[in-house]
Amino acid sequence: MMVTTRLGLGKICFIFSMEAYLMFFTPLFMNRVVPIFIKMLDLYCY
Protein backbone atom coordinates (compact mmCIF):
# COMPACT_ATOMS: atom_id res chain seq x y z
CA MET A 1 0.00 0.00 0.00
CA MET A 2 2.76 2.45 0.86
CA VAL A 3 4.44 1.99 -2.52
CA THR A 4 1.24 2.65 -4.47
CA THR A 5 0.43 5.76 -2.44
CA ARG A 6 3.98 7.04 -2.93
CA LEU A 7 3.74 6.46 -6.68
CA GLY A 8 0.37 8.23 -6.78
CA LEU A 9 1.75 11.22 -4.90
CA GLY A 10 4.78 11.23 -7.18
CA LYS A 11 2.55 11.30 -10.24
CA ILE A 12 0.46 14.14 -8.78
CA CYS A 13 3.57 16.14 -7.88
CA PHE A 14 5.01 15.49 -11.35
CA ILE A 15 1.79 16.69 -13.03
CA PHE A 16 1.71 19.85 -10.92
CA SER A 17 5.37 20.57 -11.64
CA MET A 18 4.79 20.04 -15.37
CA GLU A 19 1.80 22.40 -15.31
CA ALA A 20 3.84 25.06 -13.51
CA TYR A 21 6.69 24.50 -15.99
CA LEU A 22 4.35 24.87 -18.97
CA MET A 23 2.66 27.95 -17.49
CA PHE A 24 6.08 29.54 -16.93
CA PHE A 25 7.72 28.58 -20.23
CA THR A 26 4.79 28.79 -22.68
CA PRO A 27 4.90 32.64 -22.87
CA LEU A 28 8.66 32.50 -23.44
CA PHE A 29 8.16 29.80 -26.05
CA MET A 30 5.38 31.76 -27.78
CA ASN A 31 7.44 34.97 -27.80
CA ARG A 32 10.69 33.39 -28.95
CA VAL A 33 10.00 30.29 -31.01
CA VAL A 34 6.63 30.88 -32.66
CA PRO A 35 7.69 33.99 -34.65
CA ILE A 36 10.73 32.09 -35.90
CA PHE A 37 8.51 29.14 -36.80
CA ILE A 38 6.10 31.46 -38.66
CA LYS A 39 9.01 33.02 -40.55
CA MET A 40 10.25 29.56 -41.53
CA LEU A 41 6.75 28.63 -42.71
CA ASP A 42 6.61 31.83 -44.75
CA LEU A 43 9.95 30.97 -46.35
CA TYR A 44 8.75 27.47 -47.22
CA CYS A 45 5.34 28.57 -48.46
CA TYR A 46 6.50 31.34 -50.77
N, C-alpha and C positions, 0 to 999 in steps of 0.2 A: 504493500500500500504506500509506503513512504516513497518508493522509487517513482511510482506513477504520479503521485502528487507533486514531487519535485520536477518531473518532466513537464507536467501541466503548467506549473508556475514558470518554468523556464520558457515554455512556448509563449505564455502570456507576456512575460517580460520582453522576449525577443520581438513579439508583434508590436508592443508599445514602443520599443526602441526604434524599430523600423519605421513606424508611423512618425515619430519625432524626427528621425533622420530625413524622411521624405519631405515632411513639412518644412524642415530647415533648408534642404538642398534643392527643392523643386524651384523656388524663385531664382536661385543662382543658376540652375540648369536652364531655366526658361530665358533668363537674361543673356546668358553666355552662349549656349549651344544652339538654341533654336534659331536665332538669326543666321548663324553660320550654316546651319542645316538648310534654311530657306534659300540662302545665297547659292549653296551647292545645287539645290533643286532647280533654281533659276538657270544656273549654268548648264545643267543637263537638259532642261526642257527647251532652251532656246539655242 
